[in-house]
Amino acid sequence: MTKLLHLFLLIILLSLSGCQKSDTNIAVVDSINVKLKTEALTKEKQQNLTTDEIVNQFQQGNDRFLKKLSIYPNYLEQVKQTATQGQFPKAVILSCIDSRAPVEAIFDKTIGDLFTSRVAGNYADSGVIGGIEFACMVSGAKVIFVMGHTDCGAIKGACDNVELGNLTYVVEKIRPAVDSVKGFENERNSKNKKFVEEVTRMNVVLTMEKLRSQSSIITDLEKQGKVKIIGAIYHLDDGKVDFLNH
């Protein structure tokens, strides 16, 4: 396909996103049909979703992200809708502050779709847990994603036991993950890529366990089947998300 044809298709897509008035329009990108969505999530739609449907939507969103097929081209429409109708997010994501891991883009989600809690090393302290409780108990979010990512600076700092200002506090929160990874006797530091990967995964697992052990609200909602907790790892090199327990 020539560059000229690619440009022509891009112009068509941009035209559709700028002038659409209905709930859904259809665009063609590289011969693939893509439904362009402009309607924000409503309370009724949120309540009708199951936890498995939401997880599947996030998996599909990451797939669209990888294929450059976003279905949310008009954010200003969701700005208007959520400002007047309120917010009814389907999920909450606890992730790292890393600038290379923008969660809405990674999962092809839009304004009003999800709560985001971002902290270096994606650990959960009381403030973070309180926010997640609000997201689920008060606002109706049904899935909690705990997402780490590859090549995480906070994880590497914990592996090297770094002490630097308030970063020392972050490292202390991640140290249990470092200590829980067994083996690697010869090189338990950030130079060992495999060790860092295992600590990253363990940090996600332990954070999920902490949400359960330190929040009766989250635990009760999970037991009732109203909330599902999912672990994930985002790969900085290619944009793919691995879901750990689904």
DATAMO-V8335 format. One record per residue. RES is the residue in one small letter. SS is DSSP state (A for helix, B for strand, O for the rest). OMEGA is omega in radians with two decimals (999 if undefined). Layout:
BEGIN
[[RES & SS & OMEGA] [RES & SS & OMEGA]]
END
This chain:
BEGIN
[[m & O & -3.07] [t & O & 3.09] [k & A & -3.14] [l & A & 3.14] [l & A & 3.07] [h & A & 3.14] [l & A & 3.13] [f & A & 3.12] [l & A & 3.12] [l & A & 3.11] [i & A & 3.11] [i & A & -3.13] [l & A & 3.14] [l & A & 3.12] [s & A & 3.11] [l & A & -3.10] [s & A & -3.10] [g & A & -3.04] [c & A & -3.08] [q & O & 3.13] [k & O & -3.11] [s & O & -3.13] [d & O & -3.03] [t & B & 3.02] [n & B & 3.14] [i & B & 3.03] [a & B & 3.09] [v & B & -3.14] [v & B & -3.09] [d & O & 3.08] [s & O & 3.10] [i & B & 3.11] [n & B & -3.12] [v & B & 3.09] [k & B & 3.14] [l & B & -3.04] [k & B & 3.13] [t & O & -3.05] [e & O & 3.11] [a & O & -3.14] [l & O & 3.12] [t & O & 3.12] [k & A & -3.13] [e & A & 3.14] [k & A & 3.11] [q & A & -3.07] [q & A & -3.13] [n & A & -3.13] [l & O & 3.00] [t & O & 3.14] [t & A & -3.14] [d & A & 3.09] [e & A & -3.13] [i & A & 3.11] [v & A & 3.12] [n & A & 3.11] [q & A & 3.12] [f & A & 3.06] [q & A & 3.11] [q & A & 3.12] [g & A & 3.10] [n & A & 3.10] [d & A & 3.08] [r & A & 3.11] [f & A & -3.13] [l & A & -3.09] [k & A & -3.14] [k & O & -3.08] [l & O & -3.13] [s & O & 3.10] [i & O & -3.14] [y & O & -3.07] [p & O & -2.99] [n & O & -3.08] [y & A & -3.09] [l & A & 3.10] [e & A & 3.10] [q & A & 3.06] [v & A & -3.12] [k & A & -3.07] [q & A & -3.10] [t & A & 3.11] [a & A & -3.09] [t & A & -3.04] [q & A & -3.08] [g & O & -3.10] [q & O & 3.13] [f & O & -3.08] [p & O & -3.14] [k & O & -3.04] [a & B & 3.03] [v & B & -3.12] [i & B & 2.98] [l & B & -3.08] [s & B & -3.13] [c & O & 3.13] [i & O & -3.06] [d & O & -3.08] [s & O & -3.11] [r & O & -3.11] [a & O & 3.12] [p & O & -2.90] [v & A & 3.14] [e & A & 3.13] [a & A & -3.10] [i & A & -3.09] [f & O & -3.12] [d & O & 3.11] [k & O & -3.01] [t & O & -3.13] [i & O & 3.14] [g & O & -3.10] [d & O & -3.02] [l & B & 2.95] [f & B & 3.09] [t & B & 3.05] [s & B & -3.03] [r & B & 3.13] [v & O & -3.12] [a & O & 3.13] [g & O & 3.10] [n & O & 3.05] [y & O & -3.09] [a & O & 2.97] [d & O & -3.05] [s & A & -3.14] [g & A & 3.12] [v & A & -3.13] [i & A & 3.09] [g & A & 3.11] [g & A & 3.13] [i & A & 3.06] [e & A & 3.10] [f & A & -3.10] [a & A & -3.06] [c & A & -3.02] [m & A & -3.06] [v & A & -3.02] [s & O & 2.98] [g & O & 3.08] [a & O & -2.99] [k & O & 3.12] [v & B & 3.06] [i & B & 3.06] [f & B & 2.97] [v & B & -3.00] [m & B & 2.97] [g & B & 3.10] [h & B & -3.14] [t & O & 3.06] [d & O & -3.10] [c & O & -3.12] [g & A & 3.13] [a & A & 3.10] [i & A & 3.11] [k & A & 3.10] [g & A & 3.11] [a & A & 3.11] [c & A & -3.14] [d & O & -3.13] [n & O & -3.11] [v & O & 3.03] [e & O & -3.09] [l & O & 3.11] [g & O & -3.14] [n & O & 3.05] [l & A & 3.10] [t & A & 3.11] [y & A & 3.11] [v & A & -3.14] [v & A & 3.13] [e & A & 3.14] [k & A & -3.10] [i & A & -3.09] [r & A & 3.11] [p & A & 3.10] [a & A & 3.10] [v & A & -3.09] [d & A & -3.09] [s & A & 3.11] [v & O & -3.10] [k & O & -3.12] [g & O & 3.14] [f & O & -3.06] [e & O & -3.04] [n & O & -3.07] [e & O & 3.11] [r & O & -3.14] [n & O & -3.03] [s & O & 3.10] [k & O & -3.13] [n & O & -3.05] [k & A & -3.12] [k & A & 3.11] [f & A & 3.12] [v & A & 3.12] [e & A & -3.13] [e & A & 3.10] [v & A & 3.10] [t & A & 3.13] [r & A & -3.13] [m & A & 3.12] [n & A & 3.07] [v & A & -3.12] [v & A & -3.12] [l & A & 3.10] [t & A & 3.07] [m & A & 3.12] [e & A & -3.14] [k & A & 3.09] [l & A & -3.13] [r & A & -3.03] [s & A & -3.06] [q & A & 3.10] [s & O & 3.07] [s & A & 3.12] [i & A & -3.14] [i & A & 3.14] [t & A & 3.14] [d & A & 3.13] [l & A & 3.12] [e & A & 3.13] [k & A & 3.13] [q & O & -3.12] [g & O & -3.12] [k & O & -3.13] [v & O & 3.05] [k & B & 3.11] [i & B & -3.06] [i & B & 3.04] [g & B & -3.12] [a & B & 3.04] [i & B & 3.10] [y & B & -3.13] [h & O & -3.10] [l & O & -3.02] [d & O & -3.10] [d & O & 3.08] [g & O & -3.09] [k & O & 3.06] [v & B & 2.99] [d & B & 3.08] [f & B & -2.95] [l & O & -3.00] [n & O & 3.08] [h & O & 999]]
END
